[in-house]
Amino acid sequence: LSQNQPNPFNPTTYIHFGIPQDAGSQNVTLEIFNILGQRVRVLVDDEFSPGRYEAIWDATNDEGIELPSGVYIYKLKAGEFEQSRKMTLLR
């Protein structure tokens, strides 16, 4: 899981992640949380084969509502792997 680019961002950011060649296909979820730990968006929830991928977040929640400036956390789960990183939205 790479750091999002750009960071800070407005209004769009890119999140890159990869599945190792020796891992085989993995169920991957990539979720966005606000600083209170509330999930605001599910970006990815699908099966991925080994390779590099990119997800784009437009700073909206699952209902399409624009979110305010602040620090957000994105969390990737792929098989047994789990990692989180912070990003900053500046409106």
Order of alpha helices (4+ residues) and beta strands (2+ residues): beta-beta-beta-beta-beta-beta
